Amino acid sequence: MTGATPPRNGFTPAQRLHTGADFERVYARRWRILDANFSVNAIQNSLGHARLGLSVSGKTVGDSVQRNRVKRQVRESFRRAAPSLPAVDLVVGARNGARTAHNAALRASLESLWEKIRKQCVVS
């Protein structure tokens, strides 16, 4: 196969929060946006791009199959929204509604939250 491969729009290591200190910094000086499915904690960063951390517990969402399903939906939604998001560090936590919500409802919920973050950062 000889052909140009399309550019990857993956979820790169530069787009992730890696350390506990990163998460603690977000939790310590955050603004928070909630809905029935997710809690998004955010702070602005100086990196020029958004970064994502996940906090999805088994107690809230259920077994590993459900946790991984929710995390996949969050990562994919973030991957698509990242180019239009401001330079913020985000920690997305699952809430009780995510346990029973269908994937389409999770994606709609996340898109609404990303839009609120875009508007919040324009005002700030």
KOLFI-283485 format. One record per residue (C-alpha): residue number from 1; residue in three letters; x, y, z. Coordinates in steps of 0.001 Angstrom, whole numbers, plus 500000, padded with zeros to 6 digits. Layout:
# residues N
{NUM; "ala"; {X; Y; Z}}
...
***
This chain:
# residues 124
{1; "met"; {500000; 500000; 500000}}
{2; "thr"; {501520; 503221; 498886}}
{3; "gly"; {499448; 506175; 499734}}
{4; "ala"; {499450; 509107; 501977}}
{5; "thr"; {498074; 508311; 505366}}
{6; "pro"; {495687; 510870; 506819}}
{7; "pro"; {496895; 512814; 509844}}
{8; "arg"; {495948; 511264; 513164}}
{9; "asn"; {493651; 513144; 515452}}
{10; "gly"; {494443; 510981; 518421}}
{11; "phe"; {494466; 511637; 522122}}
{12; "thr"; {498179; 512401; 522526}}
{13; "pro"; {500202; 512294; 525745}}
{14; "ala"; {500501; 516097; 525573}}
{15; "gln"; {496700; 516295; 525929}}
{16; "arg"; {496606; 514284; 529181}}
{17; "leu"; {497005; 515170; 532824}}
{18; "his"; {499649; 512718; 534004}}
{19; "thr"; {500436; 513215; 537663}}
{20; "gly"; {498519; 513436; 540866}}
{21; "ala"; {499930; 516945; 541244}}
{22; "asp"; {498224; 517939; 537982}}
{23; "phe"; {494885; 516692; 539304}}
{24; "glu"; {495408; 518370; 542699}}
{25; "arg"; {496194; 521690; 541011}}
{26; "val"; {492914; 521515; 539076}}
{27; "tyr"; {490899; 520586; 542169}}
{28; "ala"; {492534; 523304; 544292}}
{29; "arg"; {491842; 526276; 541987}}
{30; "arg"; {488989; 525183; 539798}}
{31; "trp"; {485709; 526321; 538432}}
{32; "arg"; {483185; 523586; 538030}}
{33; "ile"; {480406; 522775; 535589}}
{34; "leu"; {477885; 520009; 536321}}
{35; "asp"; {475077; 518106; 534717}}
{36; "ala"; {473376; 514794; 535479}}
{37; "asn"; {476159; 512720; 533880}}
{38; "phe"; {479423; 514579; 534458}}
{39; "ser"; {481276; 517028; 536650}}
{40; "val"; {483971; 519037; 534841}}
{41; "asn"; {486591; 520832; 536920}}
{42; "ala"; {488727; 523274; 534981}}
{43; "ile"; {491525; 525792; 535324}}
{44; "gln"; {493302; 527776; 532669}}
{45; "asn"; {496811; 526706; 531691}}
{46; "ser"; {499647; 528396; 529846}}
{47; "leu"; {500330; 525569; 527405}}
{48; "gly"; {498180; 526837; 524554}}
{49; "his"; {496021; 523691; 524384}}
{50; "ala"; {493523; 521788; 526499}}
{51; "arg"; {494466; 518764; 528600}}
{52; "leu"; {492184; 516081; 530035}}
{53; "gly"; {492169; 513980; 533178}}
{54; "leu"; {489535; 511374; 534029}}
{55; "ser"; {488000; 510458; 537364}}
{56; "val"; {485515; 507641; 536810}}
{57; "ser"; {484914; 505455; 539849}}
{58; "gly"; {483368; 502032; 540033}}
{59; "lys"; {481182; 503160; 542909}}
{60; "thr"; {479573; 505796; 540691}}
{61; "val"; {479441; 504064; 537318}}
{62; "gly"; {479663; 500356; 537973}}
{63; "asp"; {481914; 497530; 536885}}
{64; "ser"; {484971; 497835; 534661}}
{65; "val"; {482929; 497412; 531492}}
{66; "gln"; {480779; 500428; 532342}}
{67; "arg"; {483762; 502492; 533563}}
{68; "asn"; {485677; 501855; 530365}}
{69; "arg"; {482620; 502648; 528229}}
{70; "val"; {482207; 506015; 529934}}
{71; "lys"; {485927; 506789; 529710}}
{72; "arg"; {485958; 505935; 525974}}
{73; "gln"; {483061; 508316; 525377}}
{74; "val"; {484802; 511125; 527285}}
{75; "arg"; {488128; 510636; 525498}}
{76; "glu"; {486505; 510520; 522064}}
{77; "ser"; {484360; 513573; 522748}}
{78; "phe"; {487397; 515476; 524061}}
{79; "arg"; {489490; 514422; 521071}}
{80; "arg"; {486901; 515915; 518717}}
{81; "ala"; {486377; 519079; 520782}}
{82; "ala"; {490009; 519770; 521728}}
{83; "pro"; {490924; 521953; 518732}}
{84; "ser"; {488143; 524399; 519624}}
{85; "leu"; {488648; 524362; 523404}}
{86; "pro"; {490645; 527108; 525145}}
{87; "ala"; {493900; 526385; 526981}}
{88; "val"; {492495; 524680; 530081}}
{89; "asp"; {493242; 521668; 532233}}
{90; "leu"; {490081; 519605; 532697}}
{91; "val"; {489239; 516809; 535099}}
{92; "val"; {486036; 515064; 534063}}
{93; "gly"; {484325; 513006; 536727}}
{94; "ala"; {481378; 510712; 536125}}
{95; "arg"; {478185; 511246; 538096}}
{96; "asn"; {475362; 508797; 538839}}
{97; "gly"; {473487; 509605; 535626}}
{98; "ala"; {476354; 508238; 533527}}
{99; "arg"; {475693; 504734; 534856}}
{100; "thr"; {472456; 504290; 532907}}
{101; "ala"; {472863; 506864; 530119}}
{102; "his"; {473244; 505633; 526562}}
{103; "asn"; {476358; 506587; 524613}}
{104; "ala"; {474485; 509190; 522553}}
{105; "ala"; {473255; 510865; 525742}}
{106; "leu"; {476792; 510901; 527149}}
{107; "arg"; {478133; 512501; 523963}}
{108; "ala"; {475380; 515143; 523975}}
{109; "ser"; {476057; 515895; 527625}}
{110; "leu"; {479773; 516320; 526989}}
{111; "glu"; {479235; 518541; 523954}}
{112; "ser"; {477032; 520795; 526074}}
{113; "leu"; {479726; 520956; 528762}}
{114; "trp"; {482475; 521746; 526214}}
{115; "glu"; {480313; 524590; 524895}}
{116; "lys"; {479879; 525977; 528422}}
{117; "ile"; {483652; 525855; 528905}}
{118; "arg"; {484197; 527744; 525637}}
{119; "lys"; {481723; 530441; 526738}}
{120; "gln"; {483131; 530636; 530281}}
{121; "cys"; {486651; 531229; 529010}}
{122; "val"; {485501; 533977; 526651}}
{123; "val"; {483904; 535777; 529614}}
{124; "ser"; {486966; 535253; 531884}}
***
